[in-house]
Amino acid sequence: MTSSYGTSLTLTAPSYGPVHGQRVNGSARCRCGHTHTKGDPVLGTPLDPERYDYTGAVLWNAHAPALWARFTLHLRRTIAAAAGIPQRLLHKVARVSYAKVAEYQQRGLIHFHTVIRLDGPAGPHTPPPAWATPELLADATRIAATHVHIGGPTVNGRARSFAFGEQIDTRIIRSTAFQAGTTITEGKVAGYVAKYATKGTEAATGTLDHRLKRITELWTESVPEHAARMIRTAWALGNRDDLKHLNLRKWAHMLGFRGHFSTKTRAYSTTLGALRAARAAWHRRHTPPPSTTTLVIAHWAYDGTGLTPDLERLAALINGGPAREQEVTAGA
């Protein structure tokens, strides 16, 4: 295997208003004048919630999957242009493969971590053409991510469009990212990407693990106010006829995001079906065969319910008539 294993890419959302952060413009002091430590609950929340663009933030989450899909089209187009071949012929000489993870930033907006490869036309087991260098892939990835955008709805007289934020991080994954002398494998690349991706990952902010049937259910949930406002915004936008296709009320608990959190192209690696089959085969090999006989440890049957002394005297009075009542009374 060569000394390169594709490109890692991080794509973030644009700004919808200033938020509290640990580092701002190279300084450890936030715009609010304070220094926030890791775990501070105000991190990622707006400095001025009343001026924060909650509508834009929710609509960004809702359109993020479509923006990613448009990015993959732009990437193939950019690679074909750099290689000097028509886009319709790219699949005959090279194949773009990727694995992608979506996660929340503290401000409640989705960002993407992905690894992108240029394989041969039949996938990872065929060599790519000579022009498909790591540098070409990294440049094409950066260009496509910078220029891609999609149109959006007009809300309150403002026409929306969506693009990725300015923080676009592209890195070539080389053998130098691993211990000297080791061979690059898919497992090592997966571990490297996981470490790289989580190094700067911010914690999710207040999403719910279940859908809301009514917005009033939010009153009983323990959700930070910033996330609650995004949920309420998604719920309100979901009532608009021109936004019905976004299913914002259905996905309000996810702050408007309605995509998959982990996706990959078919040729990038093994399929989930193959993994399930492998797990099932492993369990069959390591699970003792079931016994052909059944050992009965005990047999239980309902015999009846006893009465307390008071209830027993009451039963005697009912069943014995006046004579029995005198007997029980005398005995008491």
Secondary structure, 3 states (H helix, E strand, C coil): CCCEEEEEEEECCCCCCCECCCCECCECCCCCCCCCCCCCCCCCCECCCCCCCHHHHHHHHHHHHHHHHHHHHHHHHHHHHHHCCCHHHHHHHCEEEEEEEEEECCCCCEEEEEEEEEEECCECCCCCCCCCCHHHHHHHHHHHHHHCEEEEEEECCEEEEEECCCCEEEEEEEHHHCCCCCCCCHHHHHHHHHHHHHHCCCCCCCCCCCCCCCHHHHHHCCCCHHHHHHHHHHHHHCCCHHHHHHCCCCCHHHCCCCCCCEEECCCCCCCHHHHHHHHHHHHHHHCCCCCCCCCCCCCCCCCCCCCCHHHHHHHHHHHHHHHHHHHHHHHC
